[in-house]
Amino acid sequence: MSDQISLRKAEHLDLALRMSDEVSGSAGWSDIHLVHQALPSIDADMIDISTMMLGRHLSFPLIIPGMTGGHPGAVEVNRLLASSAEKFGVAIGVGSQRAALEYPELTRSYAIVREEAPTAFVVGNIGISQLISYLDEGLMDRHVETLIEMIGADALAVHLNFLEEVVQPEGQTRARGALNALAAFVEASPVPVIAKETGGGLSVEVARTLRDIGVSMLDVGGRGGTSFAAIEAERSRARGDHRRSELGAALATWGIPTAVSVRACSDVLPTIAVGGVRSGVDAAKSIALGAVAAGVGRPLMQCATQGEDAVLDWLSGFQLQLRSAMFLAGAHQVMDLASTTRVVLGTTGDWFRQLGLS
Ligand SMILES: Cc1cc2nc3c(=O)[nH]c(=O)nc-3n(C[C@H](O)[C@H](O)[C@H](O)COP(=O)(O)O)c2cc1C
């Protein structure tokens, strides 16, 4: 069984690296325009790109969202991403820790993140489906403690990934009791809980429900970036499961575009923009829509497979892009982005109008 989980994690990594954003449709960034301000009042290098997230300082508003752990190849990838997060003063998450809860011999592939990032904001990770079983089995308190201890977690993320589960050959679609289980998890956790989607986006209705049970922060995991429906479709295809493969293809563009989900959720709870964020300019747009920070998954994972220089180079570029966008939009500090003038065009504008978003 530990082999099965490890194999699935390794397959996710491999397939994600080979996929492109096109399969999932647009995240909406190309429809969002920050109105250019031709006469900035301070120098570009005076722009302050630092920010606060859940009471902690980030050198710039970026989180490397939870992606991996639980298989041998994850040690090196997590080591590299974590040491880069530490160097740059940004936040980092680990992939689902379920594998290590069930097979403690896999702990190192997660613990390496805290070893390499002793002062970074580190986020743990577990799936909503697992929480239902933990509550049933009376294991909630003990597992919350282990998740935190394993990586010295500053926050715990719970992924809501039913879009992936419906397509996954071995997917778990039991959802009754999920909200109760999440509420019990929040209750048991001494650190803030972040609810995260993984490609389907969060609606305002779900955001309100999550707020009402005490969730501290949202990671919208919107449509437009890595598509787990497409990844699971590919895994199903390789196993000869045509029905699920076709289901995954049919659902590849399912979900709320990240830009729309950020706008919908950020009035409810502090929100991280994740899903198809590909540059510091996208991140600036997401913050203008209300996000407190942005998360970048696959591009950083791709860099990590090329080595440390590639990750550091990518992060430096992102910083420069964010700073430049702020300079040109007239924002001196990250929080100023929320009050810059913006225009929302095209399909994203239609989503905004039909959902009553401004
Ligand atoms: C290889 C890979 C593995 C992932 N594993 C997890 C996971 O275990 N738990 C989770 O909450 N999200 C997981 N994610 C989702 C990411 O946290 C993020 O939501 C997603 O990659 C969207 O961002 P992107 O479009 O920038 O890649 C994974 C993503 C990738 C690429």
PDBQT file of the ligand as one rigid body, heavy atoms in Angstrom, charges set to zero:
ROOT
HETATM    1  C1  LIG A 401       2.759  17.530  -8.835  1.00  0.00    +0.000 C 
HETATM    2  C2  LIG A 401       1.721  18.212  -8.012  1.00  0.00    +0.000 A 
HETATM    3  C3  LIG A 401       1.286  17.614  -6.845  1.00  0.00    +0.000 A 
HETATM    4  C4  LIG A 401       0.334  18.242  -6.040  1.00  0.00    +0.000 A 
HETATM    5  N1  LIG A 401      -0.039  17.666  -4.857  1.00  0.00    +0.000 NA
HETATM    6  C5  LIG A 401      -0.889  18.340  -4.031  1.00  0.00    +0.000 A 
HETATM    7  C6  LIG A 401      -1.191  17.822  -2.739  1.00  0.00    +0.000 A 
HETATM    8  O1  LIG A 401      -0.714  16.758  -2.331  1.00  0.00    +0.000 OA
HETATM    9  N2  LIG A 401      -2.042  18.529  -1.952  1.00  0.00    +0.000 N 
HETATM   10  C7  LIG A 401      -2.591  19.708  -2.371  1.00  0.00    +0.000 A 
HETATM   11  O2  LIG A 401      -3.324  20.333  -1.607  1.00  0.00    +0.000 OA
HETATM   12  N3  LIG A 401      -2.313  20.217  -3.586  1.00  0.00    +0.000 NA
HETATM   13  C8  LIG A 401      -1.482  19.569  -4.413  1.00  0.00    +0.000 A 
HETATM   14  N4  LIG A 401      -1.166  20.106  -5.638  1.00  0.00    +0.000 N 
HETATM   15  C9  LIG A 401      -1.872  21.316  -6.115  1.00  0.00    +0.000 C 
HETATM   16  C10 LIG A 401      -1.084  22.601  -5.894  1.00  0.00    +0.000 C 
HETATM   17  O3  LIG A 401      -1.021  22.929  -4.532  1.00  0.00    +0.000 OA
HETATM   18  C11 LIG A 401      -1.739  23.785  -6.657  1.00  0.00    +0.000 C 
HETATM   19  O4  LIG A 401      -3.049  23.949  -6.206  1.00  0.00    +0.000 OA
HETATM   20  C12 LIG A 401      -1.796  23.535  -8.155  1.00  0.00    +0.000 C 
HETATM   21  O5  LIG A 401      -0.547  23.075  -8.614  1.00  0.00    +0.000 OA
HETATM   22  C13 LIG A 401      -2.230  24.785  -8.925  1.00  0.00    +0.000 C 
HETATM   23  O6  LIG A 401      -1.207  25.703  -9.087  1.00  0.00    +0.000 OA
HETATM   24  P1  LIG A 401      -0.397  25.843 -10.485  1.00  0.00    +0.000 P 
HETATM   25  O7  LIG A 401      -1.426  26.048 -11.562  1.00  0.00    +0.000 OA
HETATM   26  O8  LIG A 401       0.493  27.010 -10.253  1.00  0.00    +0.000 OA
HETATM   27  O9  LIG A 401       0.365  24.566 -10.668  1.00  0.00    +0.000 OA
HETATM   28  C14 LIG A 401      -0.202  19.495  -6.449  1.00  0.00    +0.000 A 
HETATM   29  C15 LIG A 401       0.245  20.085  -7.625  1.00  0.00    +0.000 A 
HETATM   30  C16 LIG A 401       1.205  19.474  -8.409  1.00  0.00    +0.000 A 
HETATM   31  C17 LIG A 401       1.684  20.147  -9.655  1.00  0.00    +0.000 C 
ENDROOT
TORSDOF 0
